[in-house]
Each structure stands twice: as C-alpha cells, then as structure tokens.
Amino acid sequence: MSKVLNTLLFRLKKSKILWVLLALTVAMALLDVGLLKLLPLIAGSGSDMVATLLGGDAFATTFSTLARTDSYSAMFVVFFVALFVGTDFSEGTLRNVLLSNKSRLQIYLAYLIVSVGCCIAFVFAQAAVYVVALALMGEFAKYTLVQALTGIFSSIGLGVLSCFVMAATTLLVLVGTKKRVLAVILPLAGTMVLATVFEVVVLVAQVQGMAVGALQWIPFAQQMFFNAGANNGALLGKILLVNGLLAAGEGVLGYFVFAKAQLK
C-alpha cells in the first residue's frame, strides 16, 4: 500500500486542487469573522437580529459551525475527493494501477488516508483563521483558558470527524457511480437538506416545549445542539460515537462497492 500512497502524495504535491480549496477555506473563514465584526456596527450592538445571528458570541458561533458536516472545511473536502480521486476514474489511470498488481483494498485505503490527511488540513486552516482573528478581536476574554482550549479542540476534533464523514460519503458515491459531478452534488445536497430539516425540527420542538433529547443520537441532527462555548461532555461523546460509526460504516460499504465495481 505504501507505493500506492506515495503515488497519491506525489500527485497531490503537483496538484493545484488542494491549495486552491485550502485558500478558499481560509477566505471563507475570514469572511465569516468579517461579517461577525460588521454586523453589530451595521445593525447596532443591541439588535435582536445580531444576537440571534451570533448565537451569543463570536467564539461559540464560529467554532460551533466548524464542527458541523456543512462547514466550509467539510464542503471543500467533498470537492477535493471528487476532483482529486475522481481523476483516476475519469482518466482510466485506476485500471493501470490495478494491472500493476496492487489490490483494491490497498488502493481504497490509500484514498481514505489521503482524504483524512486533507480533512485535517482543511479543519486546521479554518480553525487557525478563527483563533487568530478572534484573539485580535478580544473574543477569548469571555472565557477561561481551559474553557477556550476545550471549545477549540472539541470543535477541531468534531470538525475533522465531520469532514471525514463527508469524504467517506463522497468516495462511496464516486466508486458507485464513477461520476465526479454526482460525487459532489449528492453529498452536498443531502447534507444541506438533512441539516436544514433537522434544524427546523429542533427549533419547532424547542418552541413547542417538546423533548429533543432523542435527536442528539441522530446524525446531522445532533450537531445542532453542539455549542463550542459550553462544555457538554455527554453530547460530545454522542456525536463522536454516532459520527464515528457513520464514517466507519460508509468506509466499509465504500470498499465493498469498490471491490465489485467494473473499471474501464
């Protein structure tokens, strides 16, 4: 597998896809922070709209979104996997690799390893922008060092896992359809629809005074409850367990689909 992995890493060094998507991640994170800074100035610091948009404060808002499956990092990872890995399907290079006596398991594991590495890169890039910008804005003054570090590292951990869920989903669609367009559209559309539906369900349930505890065990719904500014170990454990099982399940299913796929 090391030879396959080295080949992918060599391609990655020569590819502009990773660096372009990383730059976009940084740019969107900067835009996020810029909007958080401008909104109070535009609407007034006491505005109800601003309070709602910020969800309490900039630190909680930015790092809570980092942990979600619809974060900038997760969305750009979808594009990376579809474009970078999808090249092997569209250009027929994957069949040449198989003819060189490399097993499909080795190839698939190499894809997963590269995807995990890029998930880490995207999440750390987005988190680094938030840390520097929020520090300059004085947003960490509201928290103790332990609270801030707990929120940051919890968000980064959940962010990497959320990115991997999206990467595994994209890879599953890619090996199943061999279409890069579908590998982008289906994961992104599915995530956005599910996230929106569950967000509405959670909001309605809270307004109606209904119990929402069961939703904390449902993928894409549980992330609505995560708050980087409030340490909730039980919720963190639920998200790690559910998303971990989801990512593992998609990874295993993706391999079995890849093992049976007819490659041109």
C-alpha positions in Angstrom: 0.0 0.0 0.0 2.9 2.3 0.6 3.7 2.6 -3.1 0.1 3.5 -3.9 0.1 6.1 -1.1 3.4 7.5 -2.3 2.0 7.8 -5.8 -1.1 9.7 -4.5 1.1 12.0 -2.4 3.3 12.7 -5.4 0.3 13.6 -7.4 -1.0 15.7 -4.6 2.2 17.8 -4.5 1.8 18.6 -8.2 -1.9 19.2 -8.0 -3.3 22.7 -7.5 -6.7 21.4 -6.3 -5.7 21.1 -2.7 -4.1 24.6 -2.5 -6.9 26.3 -4.3 -9.5 24.7 -1.9 -7.4 25.5 1.1 -7.2 29.1 0.0 -11.0 29.2 -0.4 -11.4 27.7 3.1 -9.2 30.5 4.6 -11.0 33.1 2.6 -14.5 32.0 3.7 -13.3 31.8 7.3 -12.1 35.4 7.1 -15.4 36.4 5.5 -17.2 34.8 8.5 -15.2 36.7 11.0 -15.5 39.9 9.0 -19.3 39.6 9.0 -19.3 38.9 12.7 -17.4 42.2 13.2 -19.5 44.2 10.8 -23.0 43.1 11.8 -23.0 44.8 15.2 -21.8 48.0 13.5 -24.5 47.9 10.9 -27.4 46.8 13.0 -26.3 48.1 16.4 -24.8 46.0 19.1 -28.1 45.7 20.9 -30.0 44.4 17.9 -32.0 41.3 18.4 -31.1 40.2 14.9 -27.4 40.4 15.7 -27.9 38.5 19.0 -29.7 35.7 17.1 -27.1 35.5 14.3 -24.2 35.4 16.7 -25.8 32.8 18.9 -24.4 34.5 22.0 -20.9 35.4 20.9 -18.4 35.1 18.0 -16.3 32.3 19.5 -19.3 30.0 20.1 -20.7 30.8 16.6 -17.6 30.2 14.6 -16.2 27.1 16.3 -19.6 25.5 16.6 -20.1 25.8 12.8 -16.6 24.3 12.3 -17.7 21.1 13.9 -20.6 20.6 11.5 -20.9 18.5 8.4 -21.9 21.6 6.5 -18.9 23.7 7.5 -16.6 25.2 4.8 -14.0 22.6 5.5 -16.4 19.7 5.0 -17.9 21.2 1.8 -14.5 21.8 0.3 -13.3 18.3 1.2 -16.2 17.0 -0.9 -14.8 18.9 -3.9 -11.3 17.7 -3.2 -12.2 14.0 -3.0 -14.5 14.2 -6.1 -11.9 16.1 -8.2 -8.6 14.5 -7.0 -9.7 10.9 -6.6 -12.2 11.2 -9.4 -9.4 11.8 -11.8 -8.4 8.2 -11.5 -11.9 7.1 -12.7 -12.3 9.7 -15.4 -8.8 9.3 -17.0 -8.6 5.5 -16.6 -5.4 5.6 -14.5 -7.0 3.4 -11.8 -7.1 0.4 -14.1 -3.4 0.8 -14.8 -2.7 0.7 -11.1 -4.7 -2.5 -10.7 -2.8 -4.1 -13.6 0.4 -3.4 -11.6 -0.7 -6.0 -9.0 -2.0 -3.5 -6.5 -5.1 -4.8 -4.7 -8.3 -2.8 -4.5 -8.0 -2.8 -0.7 -4.6 -1.1 -0.9 -5.9 1.5 -3.3 -9.0 2.2 -1.3 -7.1 2.5 2.0 -4.7 4.9 0.3 -7.6 7.0 -0.9 -9.0 7.1 2.7 -5.6 8.0 4.2 -5.2 10.9 1.8 -8.7 12.0 2.5 -8.2 12.0 6.3 -5.0 14.0 5.9 -6.8 16.6 3.8 -9.6 16.7 6.3 -7.1 17.6 9.0 -5.5 20.3 6.8 -8.8 22.0 5.9 -10.1 22.0 9.5 -6.8 23.3 10.9 -6.7 26.0 8.3 -10.2 27.2 9.2 -9.6 26.9 12.9 -6.3 28.9 12.6 -8.1 31.8 11.0 -10.7 31.8 13.7 -8.2 31.6 16.5 -6.1 34.5 15.2 -9.0 36.7 14.2 -11.0 36.1 17.5 -7.9 36.7 19.5 -7.3 40.1 17.8 -11.0 40.9 18.4 -10.6 40.1 22.1 -13.4 37.4 22.0 -11.4 35.0 24.2 -11.6 37.4 27.2 -15.1 36.0 28.0 -13.6 32.5 28.7 -11.0 31.0 30.9 -8.0 29.4 29.2 -9.4 25.9 29.9 -12.8 26.8 28.5 -11.3 28.3 25.4 -9.0 25.4 24.7 -11.7 22.8 25.4 -14.0 24.5 22.9 -11.3 24.9 20.3 -10.0 21.3 20.4 -13.5 19.8 20.8 -14.6 21.7 17.6 -11.4 20.7 15.7 -11.9 17.0 16.7 -15.6 17.1 15.7 -14.7 19.1 12.6 -12.2 16.5 11.4 -14.7 13.7 12.0 -17.5 15.6 10.2 -15.1 16.2 7.3 -14.3 12.5 7.1 -18.0 11.6 7.1 -18.4 13.8 4.1 -15.2 12.5 2.5 -16.4 8.9 3.0 -19.8 9.7 1.6 -18.2 11.3 -1.5 -15.9 8.4 -2.0 -18.8 6.0 -1.7 -20.8 7.9 -4.3 -17.7 8.2 -6.5 -16.9 4.4 -6.5 -20.5 3.6 -7.0 -21.3 6.0 -9.9 -17.8 6.9 -11.2 -19.2 10.3 -11.8 -17.4 13.3 -10.3 -20.4 15.6 -10.7 -22.7 13.2 -8.7 -19.9 12.8 -6.1 -20.2 16.5 -5.5 -23.9 17.1 -5.8 -25.3 14.2 -3.8 -23.2 14.6 -0.6 -23.6 18.4 -0.5 -27.3 18.4 -1.4 -28.0 15.5 1.0 -26.2 17.2 3.9 -27.8 20.6 3.3 -31.3 19.1 3.1 -30.8 17.0 6.2 -29.2 19.8 8.2 -32.0 22.2 7.3 -34.7 19.7 8.0 -33.3 18.8 11.4 -32.6 22.4 12.3 -36.3 23.3 11.6 -37.4 20.2 13.6 -35.2 21.2 16.6 -36.3 24.8 16.5 -40.0 23.8 16.3 -39.6 21.3 19.1 -37.9 23.8 21.4 -40.6 26.4 20.7 -43.3 23.9 21.4 -41.5 22.8 24.6 -41.1 19.3 23.4 -38.3 17.0 24.5 -35.4 16.9 21.9 -33.0 14.6 23.7 -33.6 11.7 21.3 -32.5 13.9 18.4 -29.0 14.0 20.0 -28.5 10.4 18.7 -29.4 11.2 15.1 -26.7 12.1 12.6 -26.9 15.6 11.2 -29.4 16.5 14.0 -27.1 16.2 16.9 -24.7 18.8 15.6 -27.5 21.4 16.1 -27.0 21.0 19.9 -23.2 21.5 19.9 -22.0 24.7 21.4 -18.3 25.3 21.5 -18.7 27.9 24.2 -20.4 25.4 26.6 -18.6 22.2 27.6 -21.0 19.3 27.3 -19.1 16.0 27.6 -22.1 13.8 27.2 -23.2 15.4 23.9 -19.6 15.4 22.6 -19.4 11.7 23.3 -22.7 11.0 21.5 -21.5 13.0 18.4 -18.2 11.2 18.4 -19.8 7.8 18.7 -22.6 8.3 16.1 -20.4 10.1 13.5 -17.6 7.6 14.1 -19.9 4.7 13.4 -21.4 6.5 10.4 -17.9 7.2 8.9 -16.7 3.7 9.5 -19.9 2.2 8.0 -19.6 4.3 4.9 -15.9 3.5 4.6 -16.6 -0.3 4.8 -19.5 0.0 2.4 -17.5 2.0 0.0 -14.8 -0.6 -0.1 -17.3 -3.4 -0.9 -18.8 -1.3 -3.7 -15.2 -0.5 -5.0 -14.3 -4.2 -4.8 -17.2 -5.1 -7.1 -17.0 -2.1 -9.4 -16.3 -2.6 -13.1 -13.5 -0.3 -14.1 -12.6 0.9 -17.6 
